[in-house]
Amino acid sequence: MITAVLDVGSDYDLLVVDDGSPDGTAEIVKGRQKDFPDRIHLIERSGKLGLGTAYITGFKYGLERGYDFLFEMDADFSHNPKDLPRLHAPLEKGYDFSVGSRYVKGGATKNWPLDREILSRGASLYVRMITWMPIMDPTAGFICYKREVLEALDLDKIKFVGYAFQIEMKFSARSLGFKSIEVPITFADRIEGTSKMSSGIISEAVWGVLKMKLNSFSNSYRRDS
């Protein structure tokens, strides 16, 4: 993944947020940092603190260092690094964030079992019905944000830590009036590793999304300036 991202172009840097992985992830990243000290970055955290908090940590890191565009993506090649420029392009044309989407025309999934396909599409339909967001793939995790979006959000108010984090980020950004676009991608099932899906994550998504929508009538995600 490190090689693939760096090969996309010299203006792409990479940050790995590692939650104490027992597989040597941090040591591999440190080894590669010797060759690319200015392009490869690493944050090590102790324990499993959740997907959402990892991304928030990464966003804050990028903002502090002046990056104009910040991406989030899986590190198991479910998201193709070659699609990074395709997600970036619409932001140069007036959009504020782009979503690598499986469920718009041209998007697809690869090597998915039927039950996973049904669960994912059902979850997307549920989220659209509850939130009224015009995003076909609201649970997608391949995103490009302008820094202005992340600066405007009060990232400390983003409470979901599982996959519902993806929904809350899109919902809160659109609630502040930011423009989104979906870019078709092919999402390939992972070759290595195992899914982090659990009953707790599913419960957070089902009940949390409903609560998020109800709270939105009285709460704001905007950061105080």
Backbone as numpy.savetxt, mean C-alpha at the origin, in Angstrom:
# Nx Ny Nz CAx CAy CAz Cx Cy Cz
13.94 -8.72 -5.23 13.11 -7.52 -5.23 13.98 -6.26 -5.23
15.05 -6.25 -4.44 15.94 -5.10 -4.40 16.50 -4.82 -5.79
17.01 -5.85 -6.44 17.58 -5.69 -7.77 16.54 -5.20 -8.76
15.34 -5.78 -8.70 14.28 -5.44 -9.66 13.85 -3.99 -9.51
13.74 -3.50 -8.28 13.33 -2.11 -8.07 14.42 -1.15 -8.54
15.65 -1.42 -8.18 16.73 -0.52 -8.58 16.91 -0.49 -10.09
16.60 -1.60 -10.75 16.74 -1.67 -12.20 15.68 -0.85 -12.93
14.60 -0.48 -12.25 13.54 0.31 -12.89 14.09 1.66 -13.34
14.97 2.25 -12.55 15.54 3.54 -12.91 16.33 4.12 -11.77
17.27 4.99 -12.10 18.16 5.55 -11.08 17.44 6.51 -10.13
16.23 6.95 -10.49 15.49 7.86 -9.63 14.56 7.13 -8.67
14.65 5.81 -8.63 13.86 5.02 -7.68 14.76 4.51 -6.57
14.40 4.83 -5.33 15.08 4.30 -4.16 14.16 3.31 -3.46
14.71 2.54 -2.55 13.95 1.47 -1.91 14.12 1.53 -0.40
13.00 1.44 0.31 13.00 1.33 1.77 12.36 0.00 2.16
13.06 -0.77 2.98 12.54 -2.02 3.53 12.25 -1.80 5.01
11.02 -2.07 5.42 10.65 -2.02 6.83 10.57 -3.47 7.32
11.46 -3.84 8.21 11.59 -5.22 8.65 11.20 -5.34 10.11
10.17 -6.12 10.38 9.67 -6.32 11.75 10.30 -7.56 12.38
11.61 -7.53 12.55 12.28 -8.64 13.22 12.14 -9.96 12.51
12.18 -9.97 11.17 12.02 -11.21 10.42 13.10 -12.22 10.81
12.73 -13.48 11.03 13.72 -14.49 11.40 14.43 -15.11 10.20
14.15 -14.61 9.00 14.71 -15.22 7.79 15.94 -14.49 7.25
16.46 -13.54 8.02 17.67 -12.87 7.58 17.45 -11.70 6.63
16.22 -11.21 6.55 15.91 -10.11 5.64 16.81 -8.90 5.90
16.92 -8.49 7.13 17.69 -7.29 7.46 19.15 -7.44 7.06
19.72 -8.61 7.27 21.13 -8.81 6.93 21.35 -8.77 5.42
20.40 -9.29 4.67 20.50 -9.24 3.21 20.46 -7.79 2.74
19.53 -7.01 3.30 19.42 -5.60 2.92 20.70 -4.85 3.27
21.25 -5.10 4.45 22.49 -4.43 4.85 23.64 -4.78 3.91
23.66 -6.01 3.44 24.69 -6.41 2.49 24.59 -5.65 1.18
23.36 -5.44 0.70 23.15 -4.71 -0.54 23.38 -3.21 -0.37
23.19 -2.71 0.85 23.42 -1.29 1.12 24.87 -0.89 0.88
25.77 -1.84 1.01 27.19 -1.53 0.79 27.44 -1.11 -0.66
26.64 -1.64 -1.58 26.79 -1.30 -3.00 25.98 -0.07 -3.39
24.87 0.16 -2.68 23.98 1.29 -3.01 23.59 2.03 -1.73
24.54 2.65 -1.04 24.24 3.27 0.26 23.24 4.40 0.19
23.10 5.06 -0.96 22.18 6.19 -1.07 20.81 5.79 -1.59
20.67 4.56 -2.06 19.41 4.16 -2.69 18.65 3.10 -1.90
19.32 2.36 -1.06 18.68 1.31 -0.28 18.63 1.73 1.18
17.43 1.70 1.74 17.22 2.13 3.12 16.55 1.01 3.91
16.82 0.98 5.20 16.29 -0.10 6.05 15.84 0.48 7.39
14.64 0.09 7.80 14.15 0.36 9.15 13.90 -0.98 9.82
14.55 -1.21 10.94 14.35 -2.44 11.70 13.49 -2.14 12.91
12.45 -2.94 13.10 11.57 -2.80 14.26 11.52 -4.15 14.98
11.28 -4.13 16.26 11.24 -5.36 17.04 9.82 -5.87 17.12
9.62 -7.09 16.67 8.30 -7.70 16.77 7.40 -7.36 15.61
6.29 -8.10 15.51 5.31 -7.90 14.45 4.34 -6.81 14.87
4.51 -5.62 14.30 3.70 -4.47 14.69 2.57 -4.18 13.71
2.47 -4.99 12.66 1.35 -4.84 11.75 1.69 -4.14 10.45
0.99 -4.54 9.40 1.21 -3.99 8.06 1.01 -2.48 8.04
-0.09 -2.02 8.65 -0.40 -0.60 8.60 0.65 0.26 9.26
1.12 -0.14 10.44 2.12 0.67 11.12 3.45 0.67 10.37
3.74 -0.43 9.67 4.97 -0.49 8.87 4.91 0.54 7.74
3.77 0.63 7.08 3.65 1.59 5.98 3.66 3.03 6.50
3.00 3.27 7.63 3.02 4.62 8.20 4.45 5.02 8.54
5.20 4.11 9.14 6.60 4.36 9.44 7.38 4.69 8.17
7.11 3.94 7.11 7.79 4.19 5.85 7.41 5.51 5.22
6.13 5.86 5.28 5.69 7.15 4.73 6.37 8.31 5.46
6.40 8.25 6.78 7.03 9.32 7.55 8.51 9.42 7.22
9.16 8.31 7.04 10.58 8.28 6.69 10.81 8.98 5.35
9.97 8.65 4.37 10.11 9.26 3.05 9.82 10.75 3.05
8.80 11.15 3.80 8.47 12.58 3.88 9.60 13.37 4.52
10.18 12.82 5.56 11.26 13.51 6.26 12.48 13.72 5.35
12.62 12.84 4.36 13.78 12.91 3.48 13.47 13.56 2.13
12.29 14.14 2.01 12.00 14.99 0.88 11.58 14.32 -0.41
11.15 13.06 -0.36 10.70 12.40 -1.58 9.37 13.00 -2.04
9.22 13.20 -3.34 8.01 13.79 -3.90 6.92 12.76 -4.16
7.31 11.52 -4.42 6.36 10.44 -4.69 6.76 9.24 -3.84
5.77 8.63 -3.20 6.04 7.49 -2.33 5.14 6.33 -2.73
5.74 5.19 -2.94 5.02 3.98 -3.34 4.94 3.02 -2.15
3.92 2.19 -2.18 3.88 1.03 -1.30 3.63 -0.20 -2.16
4.30 -1.29 -1.83 4.12 -2.52 -2.61 4.55 -3.73 -1.80
4.04 -4.89 -2.18 4.46 -6.14 -1.57 5.87 -6.49 -2.03
6.56 -7.25 -1.21 7.95 -7.60 -1.52 8.11 -9.05 -1.98
7.00 -9.68 -2.40 7.07 -11.08 -2.81 6.79 -11.26 -4.31
6.88 -10.16 -5.06 6.67 -10.14 -6.51 5.21 -10.37 -6.91
4.29 -10.30 -5.94 2.88 -10.24 -6.33 2.64 -8.95 -7.12
3.36 -7.90 -6.75 3.36 -6.64 -7.51 4.65 -6.58 -8.33
4.51 -6.28 -9.59 5.65 -6.26 -10.51 6.34 -4.90 -10.44
7.62 -4.85 -10.06 8.32 -3.56 -10.00 8.32 -2.81 -11.33
8.18 -3.51 -12.43 8.15 -2.85 -13.74 6.93 -1.96 -13.90
5.92 -2.15 -13.03 4.71 -1.31 -13.08 4.87 0.00 -12.32
5.98 0.20 -11.62 6.17 1.43 -10.85 6.04 2.68 -11.72
6.69 2.75 -12.89 6.53 3.95 -13.73 5.09 4.15 -14.21
4.36 3.08 -14.41 2.97 3.19 -14.85 2.10 3.80 -13.76
2.40 3.49 -12.49 1.66 4.11 -11.39 2.06 5.57 -11.20
3.29 5.89 -11.49 3.77 7.26 -11.31 3.24 8.19 -12.39
3.09 7.72 -13.60 2.75 8.57 -14.74 1.49 9.41 -14.52
0.37 8.86 -14.01 -0.83 9.69 -13.85 -0.66 10.84 -12.87
0.27 10.71 -11.94 0.47 11.77 -10.95 1.16 12.97 -11.56
1.79 12.78 -12.70 2.37 13.90 -13.44 1.32 14.61 -14.29
0.10 14.04 -14.32 -0.97 14.59 -15.15 -2.15 15.08 -14.31
-1.92 15.28 -13.01 -2.96 15.91 -12.20 -3.61 15.04 -11.15
-3.36 13.72 -11.18 -3.93 12.87 -10.13 -3.05 12.92 -8.89
-3.66 12.62 -7.75 -2.95 12.72 -6.48 -2.43 11.38 -5.97
-3.15 10.32 -6.28 -2.62 8.99 -5.98 -3.20 7.98 -6.96
-2.42 6.96 -7.25 -2.83 5.93 -8.20 -2.84 4.58 -7.52
-3.75 3.72 -7.98 -3.95 2.40 -7.39 -3.68 1.34 -8.45
-2.75 0.45 -8.18 -2.55 -0.69 -9.07 -3.70 -1.65 -8.88
-4.58 -1.74 -9.90 -5.88 -2.38 -9.72 -5.99 -3.70 -10.49
-6.53 -4.68 -9.78 -6.82 -5.98 -10.39 -8.16 -5.98 -11.10
-9.04 -5.05 -10.74 -10.44 -5.18 -11.12 -10.97 -4.10 -12.04
-10.06 -3.34 -12.69 -10.49 -2.47 -13.78 -10.12 -3.17 -15.09
-10.62 -2.63 -16.20 -10.34 -3.23 -17.50 -8.84 -3.31 -17.74
-8.38 -4.48 -18.07 -6.96 -4.71 -18.29 -6.25 -5.30 -17.08
-6.88 -5.23 -15.90 -6.31 -5.81 -14.70 -6.65 -7.29 -14.59
-5.87 -8.02 -13.79 -6.09 -9.46 -13.69 -5.39 -10.01 -12.45
-5.77 -11.22 -12.09 -5.05 -12.00 -11.08 -4.46 -13.23 -11.77
-3.38 -13.76 -11.21 -2.68 -14.88 -11.82 -2.44 -15.96 -10.77
-2.83 -17.18 -11.12 -2.60 -18.35 -10.26 -3.36 -18.28 -8.94
-4.52 -17.64 -8.96 -5.34 -17.57 -7.75 -6.34 -18.73 -7.72
-6.52 -19.37 -6.55 -7.60 -20.36 -6.43 -8.95 -19.65 -6.44
-9.99 -20.38 -6.79 -11.32 -19.79 -6.94 -11.81 -19.17 -5.64
-11.57 -19.83 -4.49 -12.09 -19.29 -3.24 -11.45 -17.95 -2.89
-10.18 -17.79 -3.23 -9.52 -16.51 -2.96 -10.08 -15.41 -3.88
-10.33 -15.77 -5.12 -10.90 -14.81 -6.07 -12.27 -14.34 -5.59
-13.09 -15.27 -5.15 -14.43 -14.93 -4.68 -14.35 -14.05 -3.43
-13.47 -14.39 -2.48 -13.32 -13.61 -1.26 -12.86 -12.19 -1.57
-11.89 -12.05 -2.45 -11.35 -10.73 -2.78 -12.38 -9.86 -3.48
-13.05 -10.42 -4.46 -14.06 -9.64 -5.19 -15.24 -9.30 -4.28
-15.61 -10.23 -3.41 -16.70 -9.95 -2.48 -16.33 -8.85 -1.51
-15.08 -8.87 -1.04 -14.62 -7.82 -0.13 -14.61 -6.46 -0.82
-14.19 -6.42 -2.06 -14.17 -5.16 -2.81 -15.58 -4.60 -2.99
-16.52 -5.48 -3.31 -17.91 -5.05 -3.47 -18.46 -4.52 -2.15
-18.18 -5.22 -1.07 -18.65 -4.79 0.26 -18.11 -3.41 0.60
-16.81 -3.20 0.37 -16.20 -1.91 0.70 -16.82 -0.79 -0.13
-17.04 -1.04 -1.41 -17.63 0.01 -2.26 -19.05 0.35 -1.81
-19.79 -0.66 -1.40 -21.16 -0.43 -0.96 -21.19 0.38 0.33
-20.26 0.12 1.24 -20.26 0.80 2.54 -19.68 2.20 2.43
-18.58 2.34 1.71 -17.85 3.61 1.69 -18.26 4.54 0.56
-18.92 4.00 -0.47 -19.29 4.75 -1.66 -18.07 5.21 -2.48
-16.93 4.61 -2.24 -15.75 4.98 -3.02 -15.84 4.41 -4.43
-15.56 5.22 -5.44 -15.59 4.74 -6.82 -14.27 4.07 -7.22
-13.79 3.18 -6.36 -12.55 2.47 -6.62 -12.87 0.98 -6.69
-12.58 0.37 -7.82 -12.94 -1.02 -8.03 -12.12 -1.98 -7.18
-10.91 -1.59 -6.81 -10.03 -2.46 -6.03 -9.58 -1.74 -4.76
-10.51 -1.52 -3.82 -10.19 -0.71 -2.63 -9.23 -1.38 -1.67
-9.03 -2.69 -1.77 -8.11 -3.38 -0.87 -6.72 -3.51 -1.47
-6.49 -2.94 -2.65 -5.20 -3.05 -3.32 -4.09 -2.44 -2.48
-2.90 -3.04 -2.57 -1.77 -2.57 -1.80 -0.59 -2.09 -2.63
-0.84 -1.79 -3.89 0.20 -1.27 -4.79 -0.21 0.15 -5.15
0.36 1.14 -4.46 -0.12 2.52 -4.53 1.04 3.48 -4.75
0.77 4.57 -5.46 1.71 5.68 -5.53 1.01 6.94 -5.04
1.61 7.61 -4.06 1.06 8.85 -3.49 1.96 10.03 -3.81
1.35 11.18 -4.12 2.10 12.43 -4.06 2.37 12.74 -2.59
3.48 13.38 -2.32 3.80 13.70 -0.93 2.75 14.60 -0.31
2.08 15.44 -1.14 1.06 16.35 -0.61 -0.10 15.59 0.03
-0.41 14.40 -0.49 -1.48 13.60 0.09 -1.10 13.15 1.50
0.09 12.60 1.63 0.53 12.08 2.92 0.79 13.20 3.92
1.20 14.36 3.43 1.40 15.50 4.31 0.07 16.02 4.86
-0.98 15.95 4.03 -2.29 16.46 4.46 -2.98 15.53 5.44
-2.70 14.23 5.31 -3.33 13.26 6.20 -2.71 13.31 7.59
-3.53 13.11 8.59 -3.02 12.89 9.94 -2.75 11.38 10.03
-1.53 10.99 9.72 -1.21 9.57 9.64 -1.38 8.85 10.98
-1.31 9.61 12.06 -1.48 9.01 13.38 -2.94 8.64 13.66
-3.85 9.13 12.82 -5.26 8.76 12.98 -5.64 7.52 12.18
-4.71 7.03 11.36 -4.96 5.80 10.61 -4.79 4.64 11.57
-5.89 3.98 11.91 -5.88 3.03 13.02 -5.78 1.57 12.59
-6.21 1.23 11.38 -6.18 -0.16 10.98 -4.75 -0.64 10.81
-4.49 -1.87 11.21 -3.13 -2.41 11.09 -3.05 -3.57 10.10
-4.19 -4.18 9.77 -4.20 -5.27 8.81 -4.47 -4.77 7.40
-5.07 -5.62 6.59 -5.32 -5.25 5.20 -6.34 -4.13 5.08
-7.15 -3.92 6.10 -8.11 -2.80 6.08 -7.38 -1.46 6.06
-6.10 -1.47 6.41 -5.29 -0.25 6.31 -5.36 0.32 4.90
-5.33 -0.57 3.90 -5.36 -0.11 2.51 -6.65 0.64 2.22
-7.74 0.15 2.77 -9.04 0.80 2.56 -9.07 2.16 3.24
-8.60 2.21 4.49 -8.65 3.45 5.25 -7.81 4.55 4.61
-6.65 4.20 4.07 -5.81 5.19 3.42 -6.51 5.80 2.21
-7.10 4.97 1.38 -7.79 5.48 0.19 -9.01 6.31 0.59
-9.75 5.81 1.56 -10.96 6.51 2.00 -10.61 7.87 2.59
-9.59 7.92 3.43 -9.24 9.19 4.07 -8.69 10.19 3.05
-7.91 9.71 2.09 -7.37 10.61 1.07 -8.49 11.19 0.21
-9.42 10.36 -0.19 -10.52 10.84 -1.01 -11.45 11.74 -0.20
-11.56 11.48 1.11 -12.39 12.33 1.96 -11.87 13.76 2.02
-10.56 13.92 1.79 -9.96 15.25 1.78 -9.95 15.86 0.38
-10.57 15.18 -0.58 -10.71 15.74 -1.91 -9.61 15.39 -2.89
-8.73 14.47 -2.53 -7.65 14.10 -3.44 -8.17 13.19 -4.55
-7.62 13.37 -5.75 -8.07 12.65 -6.93 -7.29 11.35 -7.10
-8.03 10.26 -7.34 -7.40 8.96 -7.52 -7.68 8.41 -8.90
-6.83 7.49 -9.33 -7.03 6.78 -10.59 -6.55 5.35 -10.40
-7.20 4.42 -11.07 -6.79 3.02 -11.03 -6.03 2.66 -12.30
-4.89 2.02 -12.11 -4.03 1.59 -13.21 -4.07 0.06 -13.26
-4.46 -0.53 -14.39 -4.58 -2.00 -14.43 -3.23 -2.70 -14.26
-3.21 -3.70 -13.38 -2.02 -4.52 -13.18 -2.45 -5.99 -13.13
-1.48 -6.87 -13.27 -1.70 -8.29 -13.02 -1.09 -8.63 -11.67
-1.91 -9.13 -10.77 -1.47 -9.50 -9.43 -1.22 -10.99 -9.42
0.04 -11.39 -9.25 0.41 -12.80 -9.27 0.45 -13.37 -7.86
-0.06 -14.58 -7.69 0.02 -15.22 -6.39 1.47 -15.46 -6.03
1.79 -15.31 -4.75 3.17 -15.45 -4.28 3.71 -16.84 -4.58
5.01 -16.89 -4.86 5.68 -18.17 -5.07 6.25 -18.69 -3.75
6.80 -17.77 -2.94 7.38 -18.14 -1.66 6.60 -17.46 -0.53
6.67 -18.04 0.67 6.03 -17.44 1.83 4.58 -17.86 1.97
3.95 -17.38 3.04 2.56 -17.73 3.32 1.76 -16.46 3.58
0.46 -16.56 3.37 -0.41 -15.41 3.56 -0.52 -15.05 5.04
-0.68 -13.74 5.32 -0.87 -13.27 6.70 -2.34 -13.13 7.05
-3.25 -13.57 6.17 -4.67 -13.45 6.41 -5.07 -14.27 7.64
-5.92 -13.67 8.47 -6.40 -14.35 9.67 -7.83 -13.91 9.95
-8.47 -14.58 10.92 -9.84 -14.21 11.26 -9.90 -12.80 11.83
-8.85 -12.41 12.58 -8.82 -11.06 13.14 -8.74 -10.00 12.07
-7.96 -10.26 11.03 -7.82 -9.32 9.92 -9.14 -9.19 9.17
-9.81 -10.32 8.96 -11.10 -10.30 8.27 -12.13 -9.54 9.10
-12.15 -9.78 10.41 -13.08 -9.08 11.29 -12.83 -7.57 11.26
-11.55 -7.17 11.28 -11.20 -5.75 11.23 -11.75 -5.13 9.95
-11.63 -5.87 8.85 -12.08 -5.33 7.58 -13.60 -5.20 7.54
-14.30 -6.21 8.02 -15.77 -6.21 7.94 -16.37 -5.15 8.87
-16.04 -5.21 10.15 -16.64 -4.30 11.11 -15.94 -2.95 11.13
-14.64 -2.97 10.90 -13.89 -1.72 10.92 -14.28 -0.78 9.81
-14.54 -1.31 8.63 -14.93 -0.47 7.50 -16.28 0.18 7.76
-17.19 -0.57 8.34 -18.50 -0.01 8.67 -18.36 1.10 9.72
-17.57 0.86 10.73 -17.34 1.87 11.77 -16.63 3.09 11.19
-15.68 2.86 10.29 -14.95 3.96 9.66 -15.90 4.88 8.90
-16.83 4.29 8.17 -17.78 5.09 7.41 -18.68 5.90 8.34
-19.17 5.29 9.40 -20.03 6.00 10.34 -19.28 7.13 11.02
-18.02 6.87 11.40 -17.22 7.90 12.07 -16.87 9.05 11.15
-16.87 8.79 9.85 -16.45 9.82 8.90 -17.40 11.00 8.88
-18.62 10.80 9.36 -19.58 11.90 9.36 -19.25 12.95 10.41
-18.39 12.56 11.37 -18.05 13.52 12.43 -16.55 13.74 12.60
-15.72 12.87 12.00 -14.28 12.96 12.18 -13.60 13.43 10.90
-12.37 13.91 11.04 -11.56 14.32 9.89 -10.20 13.68 9.98
-9.67 13.31 8.79 -8.34 12.73 8.73 -7.29 13.80 8.45
-7.70 15.05 8.35 -6.75 16.10 7.98 -5.81 16.40 9.13
-4.54 16.59 8.76 -3.54 16.97 9.75 -3.65 18.46 10.03
-3.61 18.83 11.29 -3.65 20.25 11.66 -2.40 20.94 11.16
-2.56 22.11 10.52 -1.42 22.82 9.96 -1.01 23.95 10.90
